[in-house]
Amino acid sequence: MHPIVRVAKEAVEAYVREGRVIQPPRDLPPEVCHRAGVFVSIKKGGKLRGCIGTIEPLTDSVPTEVIRNAIAAATEDHRFPPVTEQELGELQYSVDVLCRPEPVSSLEELDARRYGVIVQKGLRRGLLLPDLEGVESPQEQLYIAKLKAGIPPEDEDVQVFRFEVRRFH
């Protein structure tokens, strides 16, 4: 398990068991010691159990962002009930550190395996991470991202951005 994923796991366990927010460790590899948007995904039995993230950093570092988003993925993802102490031993974690998004002007610039997508129209914005099981094409990515943003899927008048991630397990 990568050290930044261990941070996510320890953050969830401390919060669920004790209601305590951990401090980020000081001995993390340099590859995760900067500011960036971060998504933390929690799975149970291979199925999504929670996922929360930030497109742009809201804290001073990736480790702090991971702690914040890991706790939120376990307790605030509206699609699932909060994680219970009994589940902790069954959970798997991954952390996606986002690279800077860049605008795209055509589907040819997208690749569902390599790039995540962000769609935006006015104040509505939806994001879909890259390389997700069951999402095979840029068209599927855009469809799902629009739904997440509350933008009608047939609406073509949206800004589209792509981004890469560093995914840690």
Phi and psi in radians as a Rosetta constraint file:
Dihedral C 1 N 2 CA 2 C 2 CIRCULARHARMONIC -1.140 0.35
Dihedral N 2 CA 2 C 2 N 3 CIRCULARHARMONIC 2.570 0.35
Dihedral C 2 N 3 CA 3 C 3 CIRCULARHARMONIC -0.991 0.35
Dihedral N 3 CA 3 C 3 N 4 CIRCULARHARMONIC -0.592 0.35
Dihedral C 3 N 4 CA 4 C 4 CIRCULARHARMONIC -1.273 0.35
Dihedral N 4 CA 4 C 4 N 5 CIRCULARHARMONIC -0.485 0.35
Dihedral C 4 N 5 CA 5 C 5 CIRCULARHARMONIC -1.268 0.35
Dihedral N 5 CA 5 C 5 N 6 CIRCULARHARMONIC -0.642 0.35
Dihedral C 5 N 6 CA 6 C 6 CIRCULARHARMONIC -1.057 0.35
Dihedral N 6 CA 6 C 6 N 7 CIRCULARHARMONIC -0.640 0.35
Dihedral C 6 N 7 CA 7 C 7 CIRCULARHARMONIC -1.062 0.35
Dihedral N 7 CA 7 C 7 N 8 CIRCULARHARMONIC -0.783 0.35
Dihedral C 7 N 8 CA 8 C 8 CIRCULARHARMONIC -1.062 0.35
Dihedral N 8 CA 8 C 8 N 9 CIRCULARHARMONIC -0.814 0.35
Dihedral C 8 N 9 CA 9 C 9 CIRCULARHARMONIC -1.078 0.35
Dihedral N 9 CA 9 C 9 N 10 CIRCULARHARMONIC -0.826 0.35
Dihedral C 9 N 10 CA 10 C 10 CIRCULARHARMONIC -1.137 0.35
Dihedral N 10 CA 10 C 10 N 11 CIRCULARHARMONIC -0.631 0.35
Dihedral C 10 N 11 CA 11 C 11 CIRCULARHARMONIC -1.102 0.35
Dihedral N 11 CA 11 C 11 N 12 CIRCULARHARMONIC -0.802 0.35
Dihedral C 11 N 12 CA 12 C 12 CIRCULARHARMONIC -1.131 0.35
Dihedral N 12 CA 12 C 12 N 13 CIRCULARHARMONIC -0.815 0.35
Dihedral C 12 N 13 CA 13 C 13 CIRCULARHARMONIC -1.090 0.35
Dihedral N 13 CA 13 C 13 N 14 CIRCULARHARMONIC -0.766 0.35
Dihedral C 13 N 14 CA 14 C 14 CIRCULARHARMONIC -1.132 0.35
Dihedral N 14 CA 14 C 14 N 15 CIRCULARHARMONIC -0.680 0.35
Dihedral C 14 N 15 CA 15 C 15 CIRCULARHARMONIC -1.261 0.35
Dihedral N 15 CA 15 C 15 N 16 CIRCULARHARMONIC -0.774 0.35
Dihedral C 15 N 16 CA 16 C 16 CIRCULARHARMONIC -1.191 0.35
Dihedral N 16 CA 16 C 16 N 17 CIRCULARHARMONIC -0.713 0.35
Dihedral C 16 N 17 CA 17 C 17 CIRCULARHARMONIC -1.352 0.35
Dihedral N 17 CA 17 C 17 N 18 CIRCULARHARMONIC -0.686 0.35
Dihedral C 17 N 18 CA 18 C 18 CIRCULARHARMONIC -2.192 0.35
Dihedral N 18 CA 18 C 18 N 19 CIRCULARHARMONIC -0.104 0.35
Dihedral C 18 N 19 CA 19 C 19 CIRCULARHARMONIC 1.219 0.35
Dihedral N 19 CA 19 C 19 N 20 CIRCULARHARMONIC 0.382 0.35
Dihedral C 19 N 20 CA 20 C 20 CIRCULARHARMONIC -1.845 0.35
Dihedral N 20 CA 20 C 20 N 21 CIRCULARHARMONIC 2.408 0.35
Dihedral C 20 N 21 CA 21 C 21 CIRCULARHARMONIC -1.695 0.35
Dihedral N 21 CA 21 C 21 N 22 CIRCULARHARMONIC 2.104 0.35
Dihedral C 21 N 22 CA 22 C 22 CIRCULARHARMONIC -1.315 0.35
Dihedral N 22 CA 22 C 22 N 23 CIRCULARHARMONIC 2.830 0.35
Dihedral C 22 N 23 CA 23 C 23 CIRCULARHARMONIC -1.635 0.35
Dihedral N 23 CA 23 C 23 N 24 CIRCULARHARMONIC 2.573 0.35
Dihedral C 23 N 24 CA 24 C 24 CIRCULARHARMONIC -1.185 0.35
Dihedral N 24 CA 24 C 24 N 25 CIRCULARHARMONIC 2.446 0.35
Dihedral C 24 N 25 CA 25 C 25 CIRCULARHARMONIC -1.185 0.35
Dihedral N 25 CA 25 C 25 N 26 CIRCULARHARMONIC 2.753 0.35
Dihedral C 25 N 26 CA 26 C 26 CIRCULARHARMONIC -1.623 0.35
Dihedral N 26 CA 26 C 26 N 27 CIRCULARHARMONIC -0.228 0.35
Dihedral C 26 N 27 CA 27 C 27 CIRCULARHARMONIC -1.820 0.35
Dihedral N 27 CA 27 C 27 N 28 CIRCULARHARMONIC 0.658 0.35
Dihedral C 27 N 28 CA 28 C 28 CIRCULARHARMONIC -1.491 0.35
Dihedral N 28 CA 28 C 28 N 29 CIRCULARHARMONIC 2.687 0.35
Dihedral C 28 N 29 CA 29 C 29 CIRCULARHARMONIC -1.114 0.35
Dihedral N 29 CA 29 C 29 N 30 CIRCULARHARMONIC 2.613 0.35
Dihedral C 29 N 30 CA 30 C 30 CIRCULARHARMONIC -1.000 0.35
Dihedral N 30 CA 30 C 30 N 31 CIRCULARHARMONIC -0.474 0.35
Dihedral C 30 N 31 CA 31 C 31 CIRCULARHARMONIC -1.098 0.35
Dihedral N 31 CA 31 C 31 N 32 CIRCULARHARMONIC -0.242 0.35
Dihedral C 31 N 32 CA 32 C 32 CIRCULARHARMONIC -2.158 0.35
Dihedral N 32 CA 32 C 32 N 33 CIRCULARHARMONIC 0.360 0.35
Dihedral C 32 N 33 CA 33 C 33 CIRCULARHARMONIC -1.976 0.35
Dihedral N 33 CA 33 C 33 N 34 CIRCULARHARMONIC 0.984 0.35
Dihedral C 33 N 34 CA 34 C 34 CIRCULARHARMONIC -2.490 0.35
Dihedral N 34 CA 34 C 34 N 35 CIRCULARHARMONIC -2.992 0.35
Dihedral C 34 N 35 CA 35 C 35 CIRCULARHARMONIC -1.765 0.35
Dihedral N 35 CA 35 C 35 N 36 CIRCULARHARMONIC 2.391 0.35
Dihedral C 35 N 36 CA 36 C 36 CIRCULARHARMONIC -2.938 0.35
Dihedral N 36 CA 36 C 36 N 37 CIRCULARHARMONIC 2.800 0.35
Dihedral C 36 N 37 CA 37 C 37 CIRCULARHARMONIC -1.214 0.35
Dihedral N 37 CA 37 C 37 N 38 CIRCULARHARMONIC 2.585 0.35
Dihedral C 37 N 38 CA 38 C 38 CIRCULARHARMONIC -2.485 0.35
Dihedral N 38 CA 38 C 38 N 39 CIRCULARHARMONIC 2.394 0.35
Dihedral C 38 N 39 CA 39 C 39 CIRCULARHARMONIC -2.019 0.35
Dihedral N 39 CA 39 C 39 N 40 CIRCULARHARMONIC 2.359 0.35
Dihedral C 39 N 40 CA 40 C 40 CIRCULARHARMONIC -1.988 0.35
Dihedral N 40 CA 40 C 40 N 41 CIRCULARHARMONIC 2.174 0.35
Dihedral C 40 N 41 CA 41 C 41 CIRCULARHARMONIC -1.959 0.35
Dihedral N 41 CA 41 C 41 N 42 CIRCULARHARMONIC 2.391 0.35
Dihedral C 41 N 42 CA 42 C 42 CIRCULARHARMONIC -2.099 0.35
Dihedral N 42 CA 42 C 42 N 43 CIRCULARHARMONIC 2.275 0.35
Dihedral C 42 N 43 CA 43 C 43 CIRCULARHARMONIC -2.130 0.35
Dihedral N 43 CA 43 C 43 N 44 CIRCULARHARMONIC 2.701 0.35
Dihedral C 43 N 44 CA 44 C 44 CIRCULARHARMONIC -2.397 0.35
Dihedral N 44 CA 44 C 44 N 45 CIRCULARHARMONIC 2.107 0.35
Dihedral C 44 N 45 CA 45 C 45 CIRCULARHARMONIC 1.059 0.35
Dihedral N 45 CA 45 C 45 N 46 CIRCULARHARMONIC 0.569 0.35
Dihedral C 45 N 46 CA 46 C 46 CIRCULARHARMONIC 1.394 0.35
Dihedral N 46 CA 46 C 46 N 47 CIRCULARHARMONIC -0.038 0.35
Dihedral C 46 N 47 CA 47 C 47 CIRCULARHARMONIC -1.919 0.35
Dihedral N 47 CA 47 C 47 N 48 CIRCULARHARMONIC 2.521 0.35
Dihedral C 47 N 48 CA 48 C 48 CIRCULARHARMONIC -0.998 0.35
Dihedral N 48 CA 48 C 48 N 49 CIRCULARHARMONIC 2.351 0.35
Dihedral C 48 N 49 CA 49 C 49 CIRCULARHARMONIC -2.082 0.35
Dihedral N 49 CA 49 C 49 N 50 CIRCULARHARMONIC -0.282 0.35
Dihedral C 49 N 50 CA 50 C 50 CIRCULARHARMONIC 3.044 0.35
Dihedral N 50 CA 50 C 50 N 51 CIRCULARHARMONIC 2.526 0.35
Dihedral C 50 N 51 CA 51 C 51 CIRCULARHARMONIC -2.724 0.35
Dihedral N 51 CA 51 C 51 N 52 CIRCULARHARMONIC 2.119 0.35
Dihedral C 51 N 52 CA 52 C 52 CIRCULARHARMONIC -2.423 0.35
Dihedral N 52 CA 52 C 52 N 53 CIRCULARHARMONIC 2.515 0.35
Dihedral C 52 N 53 CA 53 C 53 CIRCULARHARMONIC -2.776 0.35
Dihedral N 53 CA 53 C 53 N 54 CIRCULARHARMONIC 3.098 0.35
Dihedral C 53 N 54 CA 54 C 54 CIRCULARHARMONIC -2.227 0.35
Dihedral N 54 CA 54 C 54 N 55 CIRCULARHARMONIC 2.313 0.35
Dihedral C 54 N 55 CA 55 C 55 CIRCULARHARMONIC -1.261 0.35
Dihedral N 55 CA 55 C 55 N 56 CIRCULARHARMONIC -0.713 0.35
Dihedral C 55 N 56 CA 56 C 56 CIRCULARHARMONIC -2.096 0.35
Dihedral N 56 CA 56 C 56 N 57 CIRCULARHARMONIC 2.600 0.35
Dihedral C 56 N 57 CA 57 C 57 CIRCULARHARMONIC -1.130 0.35
Dihedral N 57 CA 57 C 57 N 58 CIRCULARHARMONIC 2.430 0.35
Dihedral C 57 N 58 CA 58 C 58 CIRCULARHARMONIC -1.899 0.35
Dihedral N 58 CA 58 C 58 N 59 CIRCULARHARMONIC -0.135 0.35
Dihedral C 58 N 59 CA 59 C 59 CIRCULARHARMONIC -2.178 0.35
Dihedral N 59 CA 59 C 59 N 60 CIRCULARHARMONIC -3.085 0.35
Dihedral C 59 N 60 CA 60 C 60 CIRCULARHARMONIC -1.462 0.35
Dihedral N 60 CA 60 C 60 N 61 CIRCULARHARMONIC -0.138 0.35
Dihedral C 60 N 61 CA 61 C 61 CIRCULARHARMONIC -2.836 0.35
Dihedral N 61 CA 61 C 61 N 62 CIRCULARHARMONIC 2.792 0.35
Dihedral C 61 N 62 CA 62 C 62 CIRCULARHARMONIC -1.001 0.35
Dihedral N 62 CA 62 C 62 N 63 CIRCULARHARMONIC -0.814 0.35
Dihedral C 62 N 63 CA 63 C 63 CIRCULARHARMONIC -1.025 0.35
Dihedral N 63 CA 63 C 63 N 64 CIRCULARHARMONIC -0.705 0.35
Dihedral C 63 N 64 CA 64 C 64 CIRCULARHARMONIC -1.176 0.35
Dihedral N 64 CA 64 C 64 N 65 CIRCULARHARMONIC -0.679 0.35
Dihedral C 64 N 65 CA 65 C 65 CIRCULARHARMONIC -1.107 0.35
Dihedral N 65 CA 65 C 65 N 66 CIRCULARHARMONIC -0.713 0.35
Dihedral C 65 N 66 CA 66 C 66 CIRCULARHARMONIC -1.082 0.35
Dihedral N 66 CA 66 C 66 N 67 CIRCULARHARMONIC -0.798 0.35
Dihedral C 66 N 67 CA 67 C 67 CIRCULARHARMONIC -1.038 0.35
Dihedral N 67 CA 67 C 67 N 68 CIRCULARHARMONIC -0.863 0.35
Dihedral C 67 N 68 CA 68 C 68 CIRCULARHARMONIC -1.031 0.35
Dihedral N 68 CA 68 C 68 N 69 CIRCULARHARMONIC -0.847 0.35
Dihedral C 68 N 69 CA 69 C 69 CIRCULARHARMONIC -1.327 0.35
Dihedral N 69 CA 69 C 69 N 70 CIRCULARHARMONIC -0.518 0.35
Dihedral C 69 N 70 CA 70 C 70 CIRCULARHARMONIC -1.141 0.35
Dihedral N 70 CA 70 C 70 N 71 CIRCULARHARMONIC -0.801 0.35
Dihedral C 70 N 71 CA 71 C 71 CIRCULARHARMONIC -1.091 0.35
Dihedral N 71 CA 71 C 71 N 72 CIRCULARHARMONIC -0.743 0.35
Dihedral C 71 N 72 CA 72 C 72 CIRCULARHARMONIC -1.138 0.35
Dihedral N 72 CA 72 C 72 N 73 CIRCULARHARMONIC -0.699 0.35
Dihedral C 72 N 73 CA 73 C 73 CIRCULARHARMONIC -1.089 0.35
Dihedral N 73 CA 73 C 73 N 74 CIRCULARHARMONIC -0.614 0.35
Dihedral C 73 N 74 CA 74 C 74 CIRCULARHARMONIC -1.405 0.35
Dihedral N 74 CA 74 C 74 N 75 CIRCULARHARMONIC -0.429 0.35
Dihedral C 74 N 75 CA 75 C 75 CIRCULARHARMONIC -2.189 0.35
Dihedral N 75 CA 75 C 75 N 76 CIRCULARHARMONIC -0.293 0.35
Dihedral C 75 N 76 CA 76 C 76 CIRCULARHARMONIC -2.162 0.35
Dihedral N 76 CA 76 C 76 N 77 CIRCULARHARMONIC -0.018 0.35
Dihedral C 76 N 77 CA 77 C 77 CIRCULARHARMONIC -1.212 0.35
Dihedral N 77 CA 77 C 77 N 78 CIRCULARHARMONIC 1.946 0.35
Dihedral C 77 N 78 CA 78 C 78 CIRCULARHARMONIC -1.097 0.35
Dihedral N 78 CA 78 C 78 N 79 CIRCULARHARMONIC -0.219 0.35
Dihedral C 78 N 79 CA 79 C 79 CIRCULARHARMONIC -1.406 0.35
Dihedral N 79 CA 79 C 79 N 80 CIRCULARHARMONIC -0.239 0.35
Dihedral C 79 N 80 CA 80 C 80 CIRCULARHARMONIC -2.398 0.35
Dihedral N 80 CA 80 C 80 N 81 CIRCULARHARMONIC 2.680 0.35
Dihedral C 80 N 81 CA 81 C 81 CIRCULARHARMONIC -1.221 0.35
Dihedral N 81 CA 81 C 81 N 82 CIRCULARHARMONIC 2.776 0.35
Dihedral C 81 N 82 CA 82 C 82 CIRCULARHARMONIC -1.021 0.35
Dihedral N 82 CA 82 C 82 N 83 CIRCULARHARMONIC 2.548 0.35
Dihedral C 82 N 83 CA 83 C 83 CIRCULARHARMONIC -1.089 0.35
Dihedral N 83 CA 83 C 83 N 84 CIRCULARHARMONIC 2.431 0.35
Dihedral C 83 N 84 CA 84 C 84 CIRCULARHARMONIC -1.800 0.35
Dihedral N 84 CA 84 C 84 N 85 CIRCULARHARMONIC 2.810 0.35
Dihedral C 84 N 85 CA 85 C 85 CIRCULARHARMONIC -1.036 0.35
Dihedral N 85 CA 85 C 85 N 86 CIRCULARHARMONIC -0.607 0.35
Dihedral C 85 N 86 CA 86 C 86 CIRCULARHARMONIC -1.135 0.35
Dihedral N 86 CA 86 C 86 N 87 CIRCULARHARMONIC -0.427 0.35
Dihedral C 86 N 87 CA 87 C 87 CIRCULARHARMONIC -1.479 0.35
Dihedral N 87 CA 87 C 87 N 88 CIRCULARHARMONIC -0.322 0.35
Dihedral C 87 N 88 CA 88 C 88 CIRCULARHARMONIC -0.904 0.35
Dihedral N 88 CA 88 C 88 N 89 CIRCULARHARMONIC -0.689 0.35
Dihedral C 88 N 89 CA 89 C 89 CIRCULARHARMONIC -1.243 0.35
Dihedral N 89 CA 89 C 89 N 90 CIRCULARHARMONIC -0.215 0.35
Dihedral C 89 N 90 CA 90 C 90 CIRCULARHARMONIC -1.768 0.35
Dihedral N 90 CA 90 C 90 N 91 CIRCULARHARMONIC -0.008 0.35
Dihedral C 90 N 91 CA 91 C 91 CIRCULARHARMONIC -1.612 0.35
Dihedral N 91 CA 91 C 91 N 92 CIRCULARHARMONIC 2.520 0.35
Dihedral C 91 N 92 CA 92 C 92 CIRCULARHARMONIC -2.073 0.35
Dihedral N 92 CA 92 C 92 N 93 CIRCULARHARMONIC 2.561 0.35
Dihedral C 92 N 93 CA 93 C 93 CIRCULARHARMONIC -2.166 0.35
Dihedral N 93 CA 93 C 93 N 94 CIRCULARHARMONIC 2.591 0.35
Dihedral C 93 N 94 CA 94 C 94 CIRCULARHARMONIC -2.455 0.35
Dihedral N 94 CA 94 C 94 N 95 CIRCULARHARMONIC 2.638 0.35
Dihedral C 94 N 95 CA 95 C 95 CIRCULARHARMONIC -2.195 0.35
Dihedral N 95 CA 95 C 95 N 96 CIRCULARHARMONIC 2.204 0.35
Dihedral C 95 N 96 CA 96 C 96 CIRCULARHARMONIC -1.915 0.35
Dihedral N 96 CA 96 C 96 N 97 CIRCULARHARMONIC 2.070 0.35
Dihedral C 96 N 97 CA 97 C 97 CIRCULARHARMONIC -1.720 0.35
Dihedral N 97 CA 97 C 97 N 98 CIRCULARHARMONIC 2.090 0.35
Dihedral C 97 N 98 CA 98 C 98 CIRCULARHARMONIC -1.424 0.35
Dihedral N 98 CA 98 C 98 N 99 CIRCULARHARMONIC 2.410 0.35
Dihedral C 98 N 99 CA 99 C 99 CIRCULARHARMONIC -1.498 0.35
Dihedral N 99 CA 99 C 99 N 100 CIRCULARHARMONIC 2.921 0.35
Dihedral C 99 N 100 CA 100 C 100 CIRCULARHARMONIC -1.091 0.35
Dihedral N 100 CA 100 C 100 N 101 CIRCULARHARMONIC 2.243 0.35
Dihedral C 100 N 101 CA 101 C 101 CIRCULARHARMONIC -1.179 0.35
Dihedral N 101 CA 101 C 101 N 102 CIRCULARHARMONIC 2.588 0.35
Dihedral C 101 N 102 CA 102 C 102 CIRCULARHARMONIC -2.294 0.35
Dihedral N 102 CA 102 C 102 N 103 CIRCULARHARMONIC 2.467 0.35
Dihedral C 102 N 103 CA 103 C 103 CIRCULARHARMONIC -1.191 0.35
Dihedral N 103 CA 103 C 103 N 104 CIRCULARHARMONIC 2.587 0.35
Dihedral C 103 N 104 CA 104 C 104 CIRCULARHARMONIC -2.198 0.35
Dihedral N 104 CA 104 C 104 N 105 CIRCULARHARMONIC 2.699 0.35
Dihedral C 104 N 105 CA 105 C 105 CIRCULARHARMONIC -2.037 0.35
Dihedral N 105 CA 105 C 105 N 106 CIRCULARHARMONIC -0.108 0.35
Dihedral C 105 N 106 CA 106 C 106 CIRCULARHARMONIC -2.673 0.35
Dihedral N 106 CA 106 C 106 N 107 CIRCULARHARMONIC 2.781 0.35
Dihedral C 106 N 107 CA 107 C 107 CIRCULARHARMONIC -1.057 0.35
Dihedral N 107 CA 107 C 107 N 108 CIRCULARHARMONIC -0.480 0.35
Dihedral C 107 N 108 CA 108 C 108 CIRCULARHARMONIC -1.097 0.35
Dihedral N 108 CA 108 C 108 N 109 CIRCULARHARMONIC -0.356 0.35
Dihedral C 108 N 109 CA 109 C 109 CIRCULARHARMONIC -1.504 0.35
Dihedral N 109 CA 109 C 109 N 110 CIRCULARHARMONIC -0.028 0.35
Dihedral C 109 N 110 CA 110 C 110 CIRCULARHARMONIC -1.863 0.35
Dihedral N 110 CA 110 C 110 N 111 CIRCULARHARMONIC 2.678 0.35
Dihedral C 110 N 111 CA 111 C 111 CIRCULARHARMONIC -2.618 0.35
Dihedral N 111 CA 111 C 111 N 112 CIRCULARHARMONIC 1.987 0.35
Dihedral C 111 N 112 CA 112 C 112 CIRCULARHARMONIC -1.074 0.35
Dihedral N 112 CA 112 C 112 N 113 CIRCULARHARMONIC -0.425 0.35
Dihedral C 112 N 113 CA 113 C 113 CIRCULARHARMONIC -1.420 0.35
Dihedral N 113 CA 113 C 113 N 114 CIRCULARHARMONIC -0.679 0.35
Dihedral C 113 N 114 CA 114 C 114 CIRCULARHARMONIC -1.578 0.35
Dihedral N 114 CA 114 C 114 N 115 CIRCULARHARMONIC -0.696 0.35
Dihedral C 114 N 115 CA 115 C 115 CIRCULARHARMONIC -2.012 0.35
Dihedral N 115 CA 115 C 115 N 116 CIRCULARHARMONIC 2.474 0.35
Dihedral C 115 N 116 CA 116 C 116 CIRCULARHARMONIC -1.499 0.35
Dihedral N 116 CA 116 C 116 N 117 CIRCULARHARMONIC 2.915 0.35
Dihedral C 116 N 117 CA 117 C 117 CIRCULARHARMONIC -2.245 0.35
Dihedral N 117 CA 117 C 117 N 118 CIRCULARHARMONIC 2.611 0.35
Dihedral C 117 N 118 CA 118 C 118 CIRCULARHARMONIC -2.193 0.35
Dihedral N 118 CA 118 C 118 N 119 CIRCULARHARMONIC 2.270 0.35
Dihedral C 118 N 119 CA 119 C 119 CIRCULARHARMONIC -1.993 0.35
Dihedral N 119 CA 119 C 119 N 120 CIRCULARHARMONIC 2.491 0.35
Dihedral C 119 N 120 CA 120 C 120 CIRCULARHARMONIC -2.497 0.35
Dihedral N 120 CA 120 C 120 N 121 CIRCULARHARMONIC 2.394 0.35
Dihedral C 120 N 121 CA 121 C 121 CIRCULARHARMONIC -2.522 0.35
Dihedral N 121 CA 121 C 121 N 122 CIRCULARHARMONIC 1.982 0.35
Dihedral C 121 N 122 CA 122 C 122 CIRCULARHARMONIC 1.061 0.35
Dihedral N 122 CA 122 C 122 N 123 CIRCULARHARMONIC -2.224 0.35
Dihedral C 122 N 123 CA 123 C 123 CIRCULARHARMONIC -1.556 0.35
Dihedral N 123 CA 123 C 123 N 124 CIRCULARHARMONIC -0.092 0.35
Dihedral C 123 N 124 CA 124 C 124 CIRCULARHARMONIC -1.487 0.35
Dihedral N 124 CA 124 C 124 N 125 CIRCULARHARMONIC 2.343 0.35
Dihedral C 124 N 125 CA 125 C 125 CIRCULARHARMONIC -2.571 0.35
Dihedral N 125 CA 125 C 125 N 126 CIRCULARHARMONIC 2.336 0.35
Dihedral C 125 N 126 CA 126 C 126 CIRCULARHARMONIC -2.291 0.35
Dihedral N 126 CA 126 C 126 N 127 CIRCULARHARMONIC 2.557 0.35
Dihedral C 126 N 127 CA 127 C 127 CIRCULARHARMONIC -2.266 0.35
Dihedral N 127 CA 127 C 127 N 128 CIRCULARHARMONIC 2.513 0.35
Dihedral C 127 N 128 CA 128 C 128 CIRCULARHARMONIC -2.354 0.35
Dihedral N 128 CA 128 C 128 N 129 CIRCULARHARMONIC 2.234 0.35
Dihedral C 128 N 129 CA 129 C 129 CIRCULARHARMONIC -1.195 0.35
Dihedral N 129 CA 129 C 129 N 130 CIRCULARHARMONIC 2.774 0.35
Dihedral C 129 N 130 CA 130 C 130 CIRCULARHARMONIC -1.390 0.35
Dihedral N 130 CA 130 C 130 N 131 CIRCULARHARMONIC 2.876 0.35
Dihedral C 130 N 131 CA 131 C 131 CIRCULARHARMONIC 0.965 0.35
Dihedral N 131 CA 131 C 131 N 132 CIRCULARHARMONIC 0.870 0.35
Dihedral C 131 N 132 CA 132 C 132 CIRCULARHARMONIC -1.712 0.35
Dihedral N 132 CA 132 C 132 N 133 CIRCULARHARMONIC 2.443 0.35
Dihedral C 132 N 133 CA 133 C 133 CIRCULARHARMONIC -1.021 0.35
Dihedral N 133 CA 133 C 133 N 134 CIRCULARHARMONIC 2.288 0.35
Dihedral C 133 N 134 CA 134 C 134 CIRCULARHARMONIC 1.530 0.35
Dihedral N 134 CA 134 C 134 N 135 CIRCULARHARMONIC -0.128 0.35
Dihedral C 134 N 135 CA 135 C 135 CIRCULARHARMONIC -1.910 0.35
Dihedral N 135 CA 135 C 135 N 136 CIRCULARHARMONIC 1.854 0.35
Dihedral C 135 N 136 CA 136 C 136 CIRCULARHARMONIC -1.816 0.35
Dihedral N 136 CA 136 C 136 N 137 CIRCULARHARMONIC -0.310 0.35
Dihedral C 136 N 137 CA 137 C 137 CIRCULARHARMONIC -2.392 0.35
Dihedral N 137 CA 137 C 137 N 138 CIRCULARHARMONIC 2.780 0.35
Dihedral C 137 N 138 CA 138 C 138 CIRCULARHARMONIC -1.047 0.35
Dihedral N 138 CA 138 C 138 N 139 CIRCULARHARMONIC -0.589 0.35
Dihedral C 138 N 139 CA 139 C 139 CIRCULARHARMONIC -1.077 0.35
Dihedral N 139 CA 139 C 139 N 140 CIRCULARHARMONIC -0.748 0.35
Dihedral C 139 N 140 CA 140 C 140 CIRCULARHARMONIC -1.130 0.35
Dihedral N 140 CA 140 C 140 N 141 CIRCULARHARMONIC -0.734 0.35
Dihedral C 140 N 141 CA 141 C 141 CIRCULARHARMONIC -1.003 0.35
Dihedral N 141 CA 141 C 141 N 142 CIRCULARHARMONIC -0.862 0.35
Dihedral C 141 N 142 CA 142 C 142 CIRCULARHARMONIC -1.127 0.35
Dihedral N 142 CA 142 C 142 N 143 CIRCULARHARMONIC -0.704 0.35
Dihedral C 142 N 143 CA 143 C 143 CIRCULARHARMONIC -1.009 0.35
Dihedral N 143 CA 143 C 143 N 144 CIRCULARHARMONIC -0.879 0.35
Dihedral C 143 N 144 CA 144 C 144 CIRCULARHARMONIC -1.169 0.35
Dihedral N 144 CA 144 C 144 N 145 CIRCULARHARMONIC -0.752 0.35
Dihedral C 144 N 145 CA 145 C 145 CIRCULARHARMONIC -1.084 0.35
Dihedral N 145 CA 145 C 145 N 146 CIRCULARHARMONIC -0.681 0.35
Dihedral C 145 N 146 CA 146 C 146 CIRCULARHARMONIC -1.127 0.35
Dihedral N 146 CA 146 C 146 N 147 CIRCULARHARMONIC -0.767 0.35
Dihedral C 146 N 147 CA 147 C 147 CIRCULARHARMONIC -1.033 0.35
Dihedral N 147 CA 147 C 147 N 148 CIRCULARHARMONIC -0.751 0.35
Dihedral C 147 N 148 CA 148 C 148 CIRCULARHARMONIC -1.087 0.35
Dihedral N 148 CA 148 C 148 N 149 CIRCULARHARMONIC -0.569 0.35
Dihedral C 148 N 149 CA 149 C 149 CIRCULARHARMONIC -1.478 0.35
Dihedral N 149 CA 149 C 149 N 150 CIRCULARHARMONIC -0.161 0.35
Dihedral C 149 N 150 CA 150 C 150 CIRCULARHARMONIC 1.340 0.35
Dihedral N 150 CA 150 C 150 N 151 CIRCULARHARMONIC 0.440 0.35
Dihedral C 150 N 151 CA 151 C 151 CIRCULARHARMONIC -1.762 0.35
Dihedral N 151 CA 151 C 151 N 152 CIRCULARHARMONIC 2.290 0.35
Dihedral C 151 N 152 CA 152 C 152 CIRCULARHARMONIC -0.972 0.35
Dihedral N 152 CA 152 C 152 N 153 CIRCULARHARMONIC 2.318 0.35
Dihedral C 152 N 153 CA 153 C 153 CIRCULARHARMONIC -0.981 0.35
Dihedral N 153 CA 153 C 153 N 154 CIRCULARHARMONIC -0.524 0.35
Dihedral C 153 N 154 CA 154 C 154 CIRCULARHARMONIC -1.417 0.35
Dihedral N 154 CA 154 C 154 N 155 CIRCULARHARMONIC -0.137 0.35
Dihedral C 154 N 155 CA 155 C 155 CIRCULARHARMONIC -1.214 0.35
Dihedral N 155 CA 155 C 155 N 156 CIRCULARHARMONIC 2.027 0.35
Dihedral C 155 N 156 CA 156 C 156 CIRCULARHARMONIC -1.612 0.35
Dihedral N 156 CA 156 C 156 N 157 CIRCULARHARMONIC -0.244 0.35
Dihedral C 156 N 157 CA 157 C 157 CIRCULARHARMONIC -1.527 0.35
Dihedral N 157 CA 157 C 157 N 158 CIRCULARHARMONIC 1.156 0.35
Dihedral C 157 N 158 CA 158 C 158 CIRCULARHARMONIC -2.279 0.35
Dihedral N 158 CA 158 C 158 N 159 CIRCULARHARMONIC 2.689 0.35
Dihedral C 158 N 159 CA 159 C 159 CIRCULARHARMONIC -1.500 0.35
Dihedral N 159 CA 159 C 159 N 160 CIRCULARHARMONIC 2.422 0.35
Dihedral C 159 N 160 CA 160 C 160 CIRCULARHARMONIC -2.149 0.35
Dihedral N 160 CA 160 C 160 N 161 CIRCULARHARMONIC 2.337 0.35
Dihedral C 160 N 161 CA 161 C 161 CIRCULARHARMONIC -2.191 0.35
Dihedral N 161 CA 161 C 161 N 162 CIRCULARHARMONIC 2.631 0.35
Dihedral C 161 N 162 CA 162 C 162 CIRCULARHARMONIC -2.075 0.35
Dihedral N 162 CA 162 C 162 N 163 CIRCULARHARMONIC 2.731 0.35
Dihedral C 162 N 163 CA 163 C 163 CIRCULARHARMONIC -2.668 0.35
Dihedral N 163 CA 163 C 163 N 164 CIRCULARHARMONIC 2.696 0.35
Dihedral C 163 N 164 CA 164 C 164 CIRCULARHARMONIC -1.788 0.35
Dihedral N 164 CA 164 C 164 N 165 CIRCULARHARMONIC 2.826 0.35
Dihedral C 164 N 165 CA 165 C 165 CIRCULARHARMONIC -2.257 0.35
Dihedral N 165 CA 165 C 165 N 166 CIRCULARHARMONIC 2.752 0.35
Dihedral C 165 N 166 CA 166 C 166 CIRCULARHARMONIC -1.833 0.35
Dihedral N 166 CA 166 C 166 N 167 CIRCULARHARMONIC 1.985 0.35
Dihedral C 166 N 167 CA 167 C 167 CIRCULARHARMONIC -1.742 0.35
Dihedral N 167 CA 167 C 167 N 168 CIRCULARHARMONIC 2.238 0.35
Dihedral C 167 N 168 CA 168 C 168 CIRCULARHARMONIC -2.066 0.35
Dihedral N 168 CA 168 C 168 N 169 CIRCULARHARMONIC 2.389 0.35
